[in-house]
Amino acid sequence: MSEEGDAPPDDDADGVPLIEGWMFGRLLFPLAMHEVERVPPANDDEA
């Protein structure tokens, strides 16, 4: 038996993403829409 312990992780292995891109978009969409409503456009003459 080897006393080296666990083998080092394989850097070439593909990991499973914790969150997909579409999930991230749905998570941030309400925040983005709130900012769009809050911040006036830069080219607005009325501001």
LINWO-V870701 format. One record per run of one state. SS is the DSSP state (H for helix, E for strand, C for the rest). FROM is the first residue (numbers start at 1). LEN is the number of residues. If there is no record, write none. Layout:
BEGIN
SS:FROM:LEN
SS:FROM:LEN
END
This chain:
BEGIN
C:1:20
H:21:18
C:39:9
END
